[in-house]
Amino acid sequence: MKKIRVCIYSLTGCEGCSLKLINTLMEYSELANIIDIHGHLIDSDDVIECDIAFIDGAIATEHDLSLVREIREKSRIVVALGSCANFLGVIAIANHVSIEKSVYSVYGRPLYIKLENIYMPVDRVIRVDYYIPGCPPIEEEIYTFITSIIIGKSFSLPDSPVCHECKALGLPCMLKKGKPCLGFITRSGCNALCIRYGMSCWGCRGVVDEHSIEKTITTFKEHGISLKDLRDLIEIYLLNTPLGKTLARKEVQNHEHTHT
Amino acid sequence: MNIHIHNIPRIEGHLSLYIELDEQLRKCNSVTAKAVEGPRFFEILLCHRKYYEVPLISSRICGVCGYAHTICAAKAVENAMDIEVSENTTYLRELALKLNTIESHILHAIVFMLPDYYGEKYSIIKSIKFEHSIRDLLYLKSIAGKILKVIFGDRVHARNIIPGGIVHLDNSVYGQAKDLANEMVKNLSAINEILYNFSKLVNNTKYYMPSYDSNFVALKNSYYKYFINGDISINNAFAISPREYKKYFIESSVSYSTSKKILLLGNETFMVGALSRINININNLCKEARELLTQIEIEIPSTNPFLIPMAQLIEIYDSVLKVYELIDKVKLVSEYNRIKPRDGEGYAAIEAPRGLLYYHVKLNREGTIDLIDIVTPTTQNIADMERCIKYSINHLLSSVRKTEMKNIVNIIKDLSETIVRSYDPCISCAVHIVLLKNNG
């Protein structure tokens, strides 16, 4: 059997997703026999022809931009891996501060690298075939994705919210405790990992499609949680989603005001 | 003549190297390392956040050492609020740092570094037929990850470590964690074989690095608190508290990079990381690890960067044995001090896998962050790395054999890349930041 060539590319980000992918390939050793893997963390940064290209991080620099275009040309399947590549995640904050002003106040001079005017998720520039969100993504989901591609089965993300997983596991509801939680709008698939460990859901897997902005606001109100708490929570991962753009922008601009 | 190495592979993040040589190729004039990633503005994201969110957000600065960021942030907040955590919490955090370090060191020493020693074509996870010892070490890494996952929720980012303690610990996984720790000990012998191969390599590199002198900095720690507590020791000569860090370590921004540089007293480069830690804390290693150090005949203290991967392997050895001991000492029971939000200023320093990590936070009365300042290991190492590369290129040029002269550019490239990789830089950590300073 011809080996499947998998490439891992990292844009601006923490590379935690690349490591998750590498961990997955090491964990499921049966994959190592059929996969031929390349990338920055393994051999080199050269973009080569491949079957599956995983991209983590967001497009922030000119180099990131030209890199994704080259990746698209040379890869059969392109996968956006992790929250930053999917919808900017924690990097979205960059679009809400005046980059030049901040950089100047800190470094005392402009940056030598050319930054894009705004940071972008991968699909703003190229066509993305599959999305695997999460900060970081779940190993089991990466595994399911790779095996689906290998055996020619279709792969799709769950379209129910984390709430359903909480209920199935019998976990106490954070909202009912009065704690800001985004589990009711966040895509499931993590088996409510954060809630199992005492956190509330911050929405790192992105928003499931059908939920409207009004519904989110009403749900928080119903549980006696303030709009400010909702905004604060959305600011972590979801700034670059329609929800974040509607709700959080003003808040972040205020931050910038007091601190630059 | 200029040599440019773009985007060095097999390091965490994106770094390019610019080397300037004179026309006759007799001297290296300058070496500059440039981080080529966009800044990620974590300080802005963290400002105005509630004190309890900070450890979990700052974890996202780094995919390799997220645990170190979480724990250091929690400690800085605790320091600001005058909170003492229990001995059990301290041991559990130490356990987390050890496991995180085992994962990070194996990634660096085996996946990133080994190809330098075995030649370019050799890549670890490309082939399932790797040698037993390498396979055993990768297995060890995977077990360390499993222990992190069962106790703290995930192997990359902790979910339950917060200011004041650790929550949602589940005593029913204790047996599983203990079995896994036991399994790690069984696979330890792999380290001896790899260390032996590394030491052969270091003998070969004496040609490039006869003596490189630098300063070394790490926490002065104790036997069980190897990563988590201690004052900051400089050259094992004297130690300062984390609060005094900025008096001794002075930051300068450089025009060419998104990462900043830190110099000791504003003018001297220094090294942080596994080798510095061993230099300073050799007596706090367990007996078996010290014996291993004697067997491979490396002289301590040293600041030869080629020894860093070996120091990491010694630390893996030490950490695995101590994880086994620590599991016996800890209880997996949630312990958490209820916190009443208050204002304050806090400092913390811990040993991340790659070296000293420093956090400084200012909280207001609501317990939200007004200012946060983070100094990562790589920010501290980068100036030393540049100086070391310049030193070794100059040494090479002064002693190069005529036959090698034809190929000198490639030799310089290989040498420089290997030195960069030895320092184990983490560029994601180094460029997380635009620092919002109160220049008062």
Interface residues (C-beta under 8 A of the other chain):
Chain A: S10 T12 G13 C14 E15 G16 C17 S18 L19 K20 I22 N23 L25 M26 E27 S29 A32 N33 D36 I37 H40 L41 I42 D43 S44 D45 A58 A60 T61 H63 D64 G89 V90 I91 I93 A94 V97 I99 S102 V103 S105 V106 Y107 G108 R109 L111 Y112 I113 L115 E116 Y119 C135 P136 L193 C194 R196 Y197 G198 M199 D232 E235 I236 H255 E256 H259 T260
Chain B: H6 N7 P9 R10 E12 G13 H14 K34 V36 E37 G38 P39 R40 F41 F42 I44 L45 C47 H48 R49 K50 E53 L56 I57 R60 I61 C62 G63 V64 G66 L107 V111 F112 P115 E120 S123 I124 I125 K126 S127 I128 L138 K141 S142 G145 F152 G153 D154 R155 V156 H157 R159 N160 V167 H168 S253 S255 Y256 S257 T258 K260 S428 I433 V434 L435 L436 K437
